Amino acid sequence: MKKTNLVLNIISLAAVVVLFVLHFTSPKKSETTPRTVVETSNGGIVYIRLDSVINAYDMYNDLRITLEGKVSSIENEINKKGRALENDIKSFQEKMGKGLLTRSQAETMSEELQRRQQELQLYSQQKQMEIAEEENVMINQVMNEIRLFVANYNSQNSYSLILTTTEATNTVISGESALDISKDIIEGLNKEYIKKRNK
């Protein structure tokens, strides 16, 4: 689910960037030769490898570790409840097999076990939805911080366009390594995050 949301966000962002590039780099009717821009100075076009930036971003890693801890705790709780239910079902089946329960007792116990099983399934589904929601919020927080940082970074460097690329989207299939500002973005993001985290 998180990869799907991330991929959709990246694809949407890539589509907007492509439209922007096409709009501003397509030749005008009065122009006879197309323009190409391969600058790294002010006014140029650069790109970031978004998946690398996200994976190296300390904020993302801290939030991911926290989320993984919650997931592990929930899984342990669900497994514990599941084992208890499984043991009670086995006990019920043994008692039934030995003829130790009346029909009325068996019906009551069977209904109780079915109710517990349904509650466990609902609880599990509820927790999965909560985790998916937390994961979505986490990705949105990380992307928001990246967008804000890149906007500030661009205001200082005055690039005409900052593209994003990932392994999944390949917006930039090939580019000069000098145009890749991912390392600068990662360093700046982590420096800012450490300042915020230590406050």
SETORNU-906712 format. One record per residue (C-alpha): residue number from 1; x, y, z. Coordinates in Angstrom, 1 decimal, decimal comma. Layout:
BEGIN
PT|NUM|X|Y|Z
...
END
This chain:
BEGIN
PT|1|0,0|0,0|0,0
PT|2|2,8|2,5|0,9
PT|3|4,7|1,7|-2,3
PT|4|1,5|2,2|-4,3
PT|5|0,9|5,6|-2,7
PT|6|4,5|6,6|-3,2
PT|7|4,5|5,5|-6,8
PT|8|1,2|7,4|-7,5
PT|9|2,6|10,6|-5,9
PT|10|5,8|10,2|-7,9
PT|11|4,0|9,6|-11,1
PT|12|1,7|12,6|-10,5
PT|13|4,7|14,8|-9,8
PT|14|6,6|13,4|-12,8
PT|15|3,6|14,1|-15,1
PT|16|3,4|17,7|-14,0
PT|17|7,2|18,1|-14,5
PT|18|7,0|16,6|-18,0
PT|19|4,1|18,9|-18,9
PT|20|6,1|21,8|-17,6
PT|21|9,2|20,8|-19,5
PT|22|7,3|20,2|-22,7
PT|23|5,5|23,6|-22,4
PT|24|8,6|25,6|-21,8
PT|25|11,1|23,7|-24,0
PT|26|9,0|23,0|-27,0
PT|27|10,0|25,2|-30,0
PT|28|7,8|28,2|-30,7
PT|29|6,3|28,4|-34,2
PT|30|8,6|31,3|-35,0
PT|31|11,7|29,4|-33,9
PT|32|13,5|27,3|-36,5
PT|33|15,8|25,3|-34,2
PT|34|15,0|23,7|-31,0
PT|35|16,7|24,9|-27,8
PT|36|18,5|22,6|-25,4
PT|37|19,6|23,6|-22,0
PT|38|22,4|21,6|-20,3
PT|39|23,5|24,1|-17,6
PT|40|24,1|23,5|-14,0
PT|41|24,4|27,1|-13,0
PT|42|21,6|29,5|-12,3
PT|43|18,8|29,1|-14,8
PT|44|19,7|25,5|-15,6
PT|45|17,9|22,3|-15,3
PT|46|18,9|19,7|-12,6
PT|47|17,4|16,6|-11,2
PT|48|17,1|14,6|-8,0
PT|49|16,8|10,8|-7,6
PT|50|13,8|10,9|-5,3
PT|51|13,9|7,3|-4,2
PT|52|17,6|7,8|-3,1
PT|53|16,7|11,1|-1,3
PT|54|13,8|9,5|0,6
PT|55|15,8|6,4|1,6
PT|56|18,8|8,5|2,8
PT|57|16,6|11,0|4,6
PT|58|17,0|10,6|8,4
PT|59|13,4|11,8|9,0
PT|60|12,0|9,0|6,8
PT|61|14,2|6,4|8,4
PT|62|13,3|7,5|11,9
PT|63|9,6|7,5|11,1
PT|64|9,9|4,1|9,3
PT|65|11,6|2,5|12,3
PT|66|8,9|3,8|14,6
PT|67|6,2|2,5|12,3
PT|68|7,9|-0,9|12,0
PT|69|8,0|-1,1|15,8
PT|70|4,2|-0,5|15,9
PT|71|3,6|-3,1|13,2
PT|72|5,7|-5,6|15,1
PT|73|3,8|-4,9|18,3
PT|74|0,5|-5,3|16,6
PT|75|1,5|-8,5|14,9
PT|76|2,7|-10,0|18,2
PT|77|-0,6|-9,0|19,8
PT|78|-2,7|-10,5|17,0
PT|79|-0,6|-13,6|17,0
PT|80|-1,0|-14,0|20,7
PT|81|-4,8|-13,7|20,5
PT|82|-4,8|-16,0|17,5
PT|83|-2,9|-18,7|19,4
PT|84|-5,2|-18,4|22,4
PT|85|-8,2|-18,8|20,1
PT|86|-6,6|-21,7|18,3
PT|87|-5,9|-23,4|21,6
PT|88|-9,5|-22,9|22,7
PT|89|-10,8|-24,3|19,4
PT|90|-8,6|-27,4|19,9
PT|91|-9,8|-27,8|23,5
PT|92|-13,4|-27,5|22,3
PT|93|-12,9|-30,1|19,6
PT|94|-11,3|-32,5|22,0
PT|95|-14,2|-32,1|24,5
PT|96|-16,7|-32,7|21,6
PT|97|-14,8|-35,7|20,4
PT|98|-14,8|-37,2|23,9
PT|99|-18,5|-36,4|24,4
PT|100|-17,8|-34,2|27,4
PT|101|-20,3|-31,4|26,4
PT|102|-24,0|-31,4|26,1
PT|103|-25,5|-30,1|22,9
PT|104|-26,5|-26,9|24,6
PT|105|-22,9|-26,4|25,9
PT|106|-21,4|-27,2|22,5
PT|107|-23,7|-24,7|20,7
PT|108|-22,9|-22,0|23,3
PT|109|-19,1|-22,6|23,1
PT|110|-19,2|-22,8|19,3
PT|111|-21,0|-19,5|19,0
PT|112|-18,5|-17,9|21,5
PT|113|-15,5|-19,2|19,5
PT|114|-17,0|-17,9|16,2
PT|115|-17,7|-14,6|17,8
PT|116|-14,1|-14,4|19,0
PT|117|-12,8|-15,4|15,6
PT|118|-14,8|-12,6|13,9
PT|119|-13,7|-10,1|16,5
PT|120|-10,1|-11,1|15,9
PT|121|-10,5|-10,7|12,1
PT|122|-12,1|-7,3|12,5
PT|123|-9,4|-6,2|14,9
PT|124|-6,7|-7,3|12,5
PT|125|-8,4|-5,5|9,6
PT|126|-8,8|-2,3|11,7
PT|127|-5,1|-2,4|12,7
PT|128|-4,0|-2,9|9,1
PT|129|-6,1|0,1|8,1
PT|130|-4,6|2,2|10,9
PT|131|-1,1|1,2|9,9
PT|132|-1,8|2,0|6,2
PT|133|-3,1|5,4|7,2
PT|134|-0,1|6,1|9,4
PT|135|2,2|5,1|6,6
PT|136|0,4|7,4|4,2
PT|137|0,7|10,3|6,7
PT|138|4,4|9,4|7,1
PT|139|5,0|9,5|3,4
PT|140|3,1|12,8|3,1
PT|141|5,1|14,4|5,9
PT|142|8,4|13,3|4,3
PT|143|7,3|14,5|0,8
PT|144|6,2|17,8|2,3
PT|145|9,5|18,4|4,0
PT|146|11,3|17,5|0,7
PT|147|9,2|19,8|-1,3
PT|148|9,7|22,7|1,1
PT|149|13,4|22,1|1,2
PT|150|13,7|21,9|-2,6
PT|151|11,7|25,1|-3,0
PT|152|14,1|26,8|-0,5
PT|153|17,1|25,3|-2,2
PT|154|15,9|26,5|-5,5
PT|155|15,3|30,0|-4,3
PT|156|19,0|30,1|-3,4
PT|157|20,2|28,5|-6,6
PT|158|17,7|29,9|-9,1
PT|159|17,3|26,8|-11,3
PT|160|14,8|26,9|-14,1
PT|161|13,6|23,4|-13,4
PT|162|14,3|20,7|-10,9
PT|163|13,2|17,2|-12,2
PT|164|12,7|14,1|-10,1
PT|165|13,5|10,6|-11,2
PT|166|13,1|7,2|-9,5
PT|167|13,9|3,6|-10,5
PT|168|10,1|3,2|-11,1
PT|169|9,4|6,2|-13,2
PT|170|12,7|7,0|-15,0
PT|171|11,7|10,6|-15,8
PT|172|15,4|11,2|-16,4
PT|173|16,7|8,1|-18,2
PT|174|20,2|9,5|-18,6
PT|175|21,8|12,7|-17,4
PT|176|25,1|14,3|-16,6
PT|177|26,1|13,4|-13,1
PT|178|26,8|17,1|-12,6
PT|179|23,1|17,8|-13,0
PT|180|22,2|15,4|-10,2
PT|181|21,7|17,4|-7,0
PT|182|20,5|14,5|-4,9
PT|183|23,6|14,5|-2,7
PT|184|23,1|18,2|-1,9
PT|185|19,4|17,7|-1,2
PT|186|20,1|14,7|1,1
PT|187|22,8|16,6|3,1
PT|188|20,7|19,7|3,4
PT|189|17,5|17,8|4,4
PT|190|19,4|15,7|7,1
PT|191|21,2|18,8|8,4
PT|192|17,8|20,6|8,8
PT|193|16,1|17,5|10,3
PT|194|18,9|17,0|12,9
PT|195|18,5|20,6|14,0
PT|196|14,7|20,1|14,4
PT|197|15,1|16,8|16,1
PT|198|17,6|18,1|18,6
PT|199|15,4|21,0|19,7
END
